[in-house]
Amino acid sequence: MKALLIAKHWPEPNATAAGRRTFDILNVLSNFEIHAACGGAISEHCERLEQQNISCYQIKLNDQSFNDFIQDLNPDLVIYDRFMIEEQFSWRVRQTCPNAMTILDTSDLHSLRYARHVALNSAQELNLNNDIALREIASIQRTDLTLMISSVEMRILQEHFKIDSNKIHYFPFVIDCDAIEPELPNFEQRANVMMIGNFLHEPNWDAARFAVQSIWPLVRKQLPQLELHIYGAYSSDKHQQLHQPKLGIHLKGHCENALSTFKQYRINLAPLRFGAGQKGKVLEGWLTGTATIGSPIALESMTFDEDLGYRPSIEPKQIARQIQAAYSDSNYFNQLVDSGFTQLTNHFDNKEHSPALKIKITEHLTHLELNRANDFYQQLLWQKQFRAEQYLSKWIEEKNK
């Protein structure tokens, strides 16, 4: 059987959490012949895919050539790695390969992230029924199965948007718990505080500014020699304002190997004020034995019943106190590190989540025709009057000629 991933960007597991997640999903499909296609130019990241026997293709947007490509490939399974990719390509897949099962990976619920951003900037109440939600929920309904990384977002889809539970599946970040390094640098072998996050992702840019402007001045009053190192792919000129060496703040740019970098630091700071999904920076902090201090948004759907060792906060004074305590007290540092390992082993074990996803996909493939016959809203949204994306794309295609 063949599986095709249609990606917005070529997956970069070392640069983005979304890239890491894409690899988690593809690893589940070990019984498929895997292909990946993207509108972006073929890059060095494709070499990593091809090393894992994944064939890479560059495709065009709004172009009949995609129909020819996918008809020749004839996949049994098609994965869209964000709702806007589903909007762009799903009607072409439906035309040429109507029997292919379709999966949407939201990566995170974009409409929730957008709603939180608007609420933060305007001091308005959270509005889940926004314009992004209209598009995102339609994509979920058009596809056969949607993968959700967040248990909180699973609940929102079921309770607020009334999505059938058979159409969505919880698949978090996964790790091989048996491969967690038994010996990691200890408290004395580490120094300073780090932040990490792709700067194309607005929540990361906001968190970095928030840390520099509101948190770090309070930290430096108590620990004047402490440094904050900020890592992130795709930094530009505007991000240079973060670089303030006199205040101990250093913009480090792209991080080639995130896990190796984490091991150098005593504290991993994640003060996100808005966002959605699970946070790769939190997972990697725990995985490397780095004391991780995050906001409620950063830890959403990352922690469950276990004691974190602190109360997540978005208040600068509280975060500064937590940094000071974790940096100065080796016992408290070890408590946070142990708590992180507990979260990993209890909730992110690959042995639990990957087999469950494989079973779910197999069940859908087996009962695809019956599932579609019983899915009224999917049938409704494939009616001509609800396919504006298709006709817009065809108009652009004709215009381009």
C-alpha positions as CSV (number, residue, x, y, z in Angstrom):
1,M,0.0,0.0,0.0
2,K,1.1,3.6,-0.7
3,A,0.7,6.6,1.6
4,L,1.3,10.2,0.5
5,L,2.0,13.1,2.8
6,I,1.2,16.5,1.3
7,A,3.1,19.0,3.4
8,K,3.0,22.8,3.8
9,H,6.7,22.8,4.5
10,W,9.3,20.0,4.2
11,P,9.4,18.5,7.7
12,E,12.3,19.7,9.9
13,P,12.3,17.7,13.1
14,N,15.2,19.6,14.6
15,A,13.7,23.0,13.9
16,T,10.0,22.7,14.5
17,A,7.6,20.7,16.7
18,A,5.4,20.2,13.7
19,G,8.3,18.6,11.9
20,R,8.9,16.2,14.8
21,R,5.3,15.2,14.8
22,T,5.2,14.5,11.1
23,F,8.0,12.0,11.6
24,D,6.1,10.4,14.5
25,I,3.2,9.9,12.2
26,L,5.2,8.6,9.3
27,N,7.0,6.1,11.6
28,V,3.6,4.6,12.3
29,L,3.1,3.8,8.6
30,S,5.9,1.2,8.5
31,N,3.7,-1.1,6.4
32,F,3.2,1.6,3.7
33,E,5.4,2.7,0.8
34,I,5.7,6.3,1.8
35,H,5.8,9.4,-0.4
36,A,6.0,13.1,0.5
37,A,5.0,16.1,-1.6
38,C,5.4,19.8,-1.0
39,G,5.0,23.0,-2.9
40,G,8.2,24.3,-1.5
41,A,11.5,23.8,-3.3
42,I,13.3,20.5,-2.7
43,S,15.9,21.2,0.1
44,E,18.5,19.4,2.2
45,H,15.7,18.3,4.5
46,C,14.5,16.0,1.7
47,E,17.7,14.1,2.0
48,R,16.8,13.1,5.5
49,L,13.4,11.8,4.2
50,E,15.0,9.9,1.4
51,Q,17.4,8.3,3.9
52,Q,14.3,6.8,5.5
53,N,13.1,5.5,2.1
54,I,10.6,8.3,1.7
55,S,10.3,9.5,-1.9
56,C,10.1,13.4,-2.3
57,Y,8.3,15.3,-4.9
58,Q,7.9,19.0,-5.6
59,I,4.4,19.9,-6.6
60,K,2.7,23.1,-7.9
61,L,-0.3,24.9,-6.4
62,N,-3.4,25.5,-8.5
63,D,-2.1,23.3,-11.3
64,Q,-3.4,20.3,-13.2
65,S,0.0,18.7,-13.0
66,F,-0.9,17.7,-9.4
67,N,-3.8,15.7,-10.7
68,D,-1.6,13.9,-13.1
69,F,1.0,13.2,-10.4
70,I,-1.4,11.7,-7.9
71,Q,-3.3,9.7,-10.5
72,D,0.0,8.1,-11.5
73,L,1.0,7.5,-7.8
74,N,-2.5,6.2,-6.9
75,P,-2.1,6.2,-3.1
76,D,-4.3,4.3,-0.7
77,L,-3.8,6.9,2.0
78,V,-3.3,10.7,1.8
79,I,-2.3,12.9,4.7
80,Y,-2.7,16.6,4.8
81,D,-0.5,18.3,7.3
82,R,-2.7,21.3,8.1
83,F,-6.2,22.4,7.1
84,M,-5.0,24.9,4.5
85,I,-3.3,22.0,2.6
86,E,-6.5,20.0,2.7
87,E,-8.3,23.1,1.3
88,Q,-5.8,23.3,-1.5
89,F,-5.5,19.7,-2.6
90,S,-8.3,17.6,-1.2
91,W,-10.7,18.2,-4.1
92,R,-8.1,17.2,-6.6
93,V,-7.4,14.0,-4.5
94,R,-11.2,13.4,-4.5
95,Q,-11.4,13.7,-8.3
96,T,-8.5,11.5,-9.2
97,C,-8.3,9.0,-6.2
98,P,-11.8,8.9,-4.7
99,N,-11.1,5.6,-2.9
100,A,-8.0,6.9,-1.1
101,M,-8.5,7.4,2.7
102,T,-7.8,10.9,3.8
103,I,-6.2,12.0,7.1
104,L,-5.9,15.6,8.4
105,D,-3.1,16.3,10.9
106,T,-4.0,19.7,12.5
107,S,-0.6,19.8,14.3
108,D,-2.5,22.1,16.6
109,L,-6.0,23.6,16.4
110,H,-5.3,26.8,14.5
111,S,-8.6,28.3,15.3
112,L,-8.0,28.0,19.0
113,R,-4.5,29.5,18.7
114,Y,-6.0,32.4,16.7
115,A,-8.8,32.9,19.2
116,R,-6.4,33.1,22.1
117,H,-4.2,35.6,20.2
118,V,-7.1,37.9,19.5
119,A,-8.3,37.6,23.1
120,L,-4.8,38.4,24.4
121,N,-4.5,41.5,22.2
122,S,-8.0,42.8,22.6
123,A,-8.9,41.8,26.2
124,Q,-12.1,40.2,24.7
125,E,-13.6,36.9,25.6
126,L,-12.4,33.8,23.8
127,N,-14.4,33.3,20.5
128,L,-14.0,29.8,19.3
129,N,-16.5,30.4,16.5
130,N,-14.2,32.5,14.4
131,D,-13.5,32.6,10.7
132,I,-10.5,30.2,11.0
133,A,-12.8,27.7,12.8
134,L,-15.3,27.8,9.9
135,R,-12.5,26.6,7.5
136,E,-10.8,24.3,9.9
137,I,-13.9,22.4,11.1
138,A,-15.0,22.1,7.4
139,S,-11.7,20.4,6.7
140,I,-12.1,18.1,9.6
141,Q,-15.6,17.1,8.3
142,R,-14.4,16.6,4.7
143,T,-11.6,14.2,5.7
144,D,-12.0,10.6,6.9
145,L,-9.9,10.9,10.1
146,T,-8.3,13.8,11.9
147,L,-5.3,13.4,14.2
148,M,-5.2,15.7,17.3
149,I,-2.1,16.2,19.4
150,S,-4.0,17.8,22.3
151,S,-6.5,16.1,24.7
152,V,-7.9,19.6,25.4
153,E,-8.5,20.2,21.7
154,M,-10.1,16.7,21.4
155,R,-12.6,17.8,24.1
156,I,-13.3,21.2,22.3
157,L,-14.0,19.4,19.0
158,Q,-16.4,16.9,20.6
159,E,-18.1,19.2,23.1
160,H,-18.1,22.6,21.4
161,F,-18.1,21.7,17.7
162,K,-19.9,18.3,18.1
163,I,-17.5,16.4,15.9
164,D,-18.2,12.6,15.8
165,S,-15.6,10.9,18.0
166,N,-15.0,8.3,15.3
167,K,-13.6,11.1,13.0
168,I,-10.9,12.3,15.5
169,H,-8.0,10.4,17.2
170,Y,-5.6,11.6,19.9
171,F,-2.0,11.1,19.0
172,P,0.4,13.1,21.1
173,F,4.2,13.4,20.7
174,V,5.7,10.0,21.2
175,I,9.1,8.9,22.6
176,D,10.9,5.6,23.1
177,C,10.9,5.5,26.9
178,D,13.5,2.7,26.8
179,A,15.9,5.0,25.0
180,I,15.8,7.8,27.5
181,E,19.5,8.5,28.4
182,P,20.2,7.1,31.9
183,E,23.0,9.6,32.5
184,L,22.6,13.2,31.7
185,P,24.6,16.3,32.8
186,N,23.7,17.1,36.4
187,F,23.0,20.4,38.1
188,E,26.6,21.4,38.5
189,Q,27.5,20.6,34.8
190,R,24.8,23.0,33.5
191,A,24.5,26.8,33.4
192,N,22.2,29.6,32.3
193,V,18.6,29.6,31.0
194,M,17.5,28.9,27.4
195,M,14.4,29.4,25.3
196,I,13.8,27.8,21.9
197,G,11.2,28.2,19.2
198,N,10.8,28.7,15.5
199,F,10.4,32.5,14.9
200,L,7.9,32.0,12.1
201,H,5.5,30.8,14.8
202,E,3.9,33.9,16.4
203,P,3.5,32.5,19.9
204,N,7.2,31.9,20.1
205,W,8.0,35.5,19.1
206,D,5.5,36.8,21.6
207,A,7.0,34.6,24.4
208,A,10.5,35.8,23.6
209,R,9.5,39.5,23.8
210,F,7.5,38.8,27.0
211,A,10.5,37.1,28.6
212,V,12.9,39.8,27.6
213,Q,10.7,42.7,28.6
214,S,8.8,41.5,31.6
215,I,10.5,38.4,33.2
216,W,14.3,38.8,32.7
217,P,14.7,42.2,34.4
218,L,13.2,40.6,37.6
219,V,15.5,37.6,37.3
220,R,18.6,39.7,36.9
221,K,17.9,41.6,40.1
222,Q,18.3,38.4,42.0
223,L,20.9,36.6,39.8
224,P,22.9,39.4,38.0
225,Q,25.3,37.1,36.3
226,L,22.7,34.8,34.8
227,E,22.3,34.7,31.0
228,L,19.3,34.0,28.8
229,H,20.1,32.3,25.5
230,I,17.3,32.4,22.9
231,Y,17.3,29.9,20.0
232,G,15.0,29.9,17.0
233,A,15.0,29.1,13.3
234,Y,14.1,31.8,10.8
235,S,15.1,34.8,12.8
236,S,15.1,38.1,10.9
237,D,16.2,41.7,11.5
238,K,13.2,42.5,13.7
239,H,14.2,39.7,16.1
240,Q,17.6,41.4,16.7
241,Q,15.9,43.6,19.3
242,L,16.0,40.6,21.6
243,H,19.8,40.5,21.6
244,Q,20.9,42.6,24.6
245,P,24.3,41.2,25.9
246,K,24.6,43.9,28.6
247,L,21.5,42.4,30.2
248,G,22.8,38.9,29.7
249,I,20.4,38.2,26.8
250,H,21.9,36.5,23.7
251,L,20.0,35.7,20.5
252,K,21.6,32.5,19.3
253,G,19.6,31.8,16.1
254,H,19.1,28.4,14.5
255,C,19.9,25.4,16.7
256,E,21.2,22.5,14.6
257,N,20.7,19.8,17.3
258,A,18.1,20.8,19.9
259,L,18.7,17.9,22.3
260,S,22.4,18.5,22.5
261,T,21.8,22.2,23.2
262,F,19.3,21.5,25.9
263,K,21.8,19.4,27.9
264,Q,24.0,22.5,28.3
265,Y,21.4,24.5,30.2
266,R,20.1,24.3,33.7
267,I,16.6,25.8,32.9
268,N,14.3,25.6,29.9
269,L,11.9,28.6,29.9
270,A,8.6,28.4,28.0
271,P,6.5,31.5,28.9
272,L,3.9,31.2,26.1
273,R,0.9,33.6,26.5
274,F,-1.1,32.0,23.7
275,G,-1.0,29.0,21.4
276,A,-2.4,25.5,21.0
277,G,-1.4,21.9,20.7
278,Q,1.5,20.3,22.6
279,K,4.9,22.0,22.9
280,G,8.0,20.2,21.5
281,K,10.2,22.6,23.6
282,V,8.6,21.2,26.8
283,L,8.9,17.6,25.7
284,E,12.6,18.1,24.8
285,G,13.4,19.9,28.0
286,W,12.0,16.9,30.0
287,L,13.8,14.4,27.7
288,T,17.2,16.0,28.3
289,G,16.9,16.4,32.1
290,T,16.5,20.2,31.9
291,A,14.4,21.9,34.6
292,T,11.5,23.1,32.6
293,I,9.4,26.1,33.7
294,G,6.4,26.8,31.5
295,S,3.2,28.8,31.5
296,P,-0.3,27.2,31.6
297,I,-0.5,27.4,27.8
298,A,3.0,25.8,27.3
299,L,2.0,22.9,29.6
300,E,-1.6,22.4,28.2
301,S,-2.2,18.8,27.4
302,M,1.5,18.1,28.4
303,T,0.7,17.4,32.1
304,F,-2.0,15.5,33.7
305,D,-2.5,14.4,37.4
306,E,1.1,14.2,38.5
307,D,2.7,17.0,40.6
308,L,4.9,19.3,38.4
309,G,6.7,20.7,41.4
310,Y,5.4,24.2,40.8
311,R,2.2,26.0,39.8
312,P,2.4,27.1,36.1
313,S,1.9,30.9,35.9
314,I,2.0,33.7,33.4
315,E,2.8,36.3,36.1
316,P,6.3,37.7,35.6
317,K,7.1,37.8,39.3
318,Q,6.0,34.3,39.9
319,I,8.0,33.0,36.9
320,A,11.1,34.9,38.0
321,R,10.8,33.3,41.5
322,Q,10.5,29.9,39.9
323,I,13.6,30.5,37.8
324,Q,15.6,31.7,40.8
325,A,14.5,28.7,42.9
326,A,15.3,26.1,40.2
327,Y,18.6,27.7,39.4
328,S,19.9,28.1,42.9
329,D,18.6,24.9,44.6
330,S,19.9,21.6,43.3
331,N,17.3,19.6,45.2
332,Y,14.5,21.7,43.6
333,F,16.2,21.3,40.2
334,N,16.2,17.6,40.6
335,Q,12.6,17.6,41.6
336,L,11.6,19.3,38.4
337,V,13.7,17.0,36.3
338,D,12.2,13.9,38.0
339,S,8.7,15.3,37.4
340,G,9.5,15.7,33.7
341,F,10.6,12.1,33.3
342,T,7.4,11.0,35.1
343,Q,5.3,12.9,32.5
344,L,7.2,11.3,29.7
345,T,6.9,7.7,30.8
346,N,3.2,8.0,31.9
347,H,1.8,9.9,28.9
348,F,4.1,9.9,25.8
349,D,5.2,6.2,25.4
350,N,5.5,5.2,21.8
351,K,4.5,1.6,22.7
352,E,1.1,2.8,23.7
353,H,0.2,5.5,21.2
354,S,1.7,4.3,17.9
355,P,0.0,0.8,17.9
356,A,-3.3,2.5,18.7
357,L,-3.0,4.8,15.7
358,K,-2.1,2.0,13.4
359,I,-5.2,0.1,14.5
360,K,-7.3,3.2,14.0
361,I,-6.0,3.7,10.5
362,T,-6.5,0.0,9.6
363,E,-10.1,0.1,10.8
364,H,-10.8,3.2,8.7
365,L,-9.2,1.7,5.6
366,T,-11.2,-1.5,6.1
367,H,-14.6,0.2,6.7
368,L,-14.0,3.3,4.5
369,E,-17.0,2.9,2.3
370,L,-19.4,2.3,5.3
371,N,-17.9,5.2,7.3
372,R,-18.4,7.6,4.4
373,A,-22.0,6.3,3.8
374,N,-22.8,7.1,7.5
375,D,-21.0,10.5,7.5
376,F,-23.7,13.0,6.6
377,Y,-21.6,16.1,7.1
378,Q,-18.8,14.8,4.9
379,Q,-21.3,14.1,2.1
380,L,-22.8,17.6,2.6
381,L,-19.5,19.4,2.4
382,W,-18.6,17.6,-0.8
383,Q,-21.7,19.1,-2.6
384,K,-20.8,21.6,-5.3
385,Q,-22.2,24.6,-3.4
386,F,-19.7,24.1,-0.6
387,R,-16.6,23.7,-2.7
388,A,-15.4,27.3,-3.1
389,E,-11.8,26.3,-2.7
390,Q,-12.0,24.1,-5.8
391,Y,-13.4,26.8,-8.0
392,L,-11.1,29.4,-6.7
393,S,-8.2,27.1,-7.5
394,K,-9.5,26.4,-11.0
395,W,-9.9,30.1,-11.6
396,I,-6.3,30.8,-10.5
397,E,-5.1,27.9,-12.7
398,E,-6.9,29.4,-15.7
399,K,-5.6,32.9,-14.9
400,N,-2.0,31.6,-14.7
401,K,-2.3,30.2,-18.2
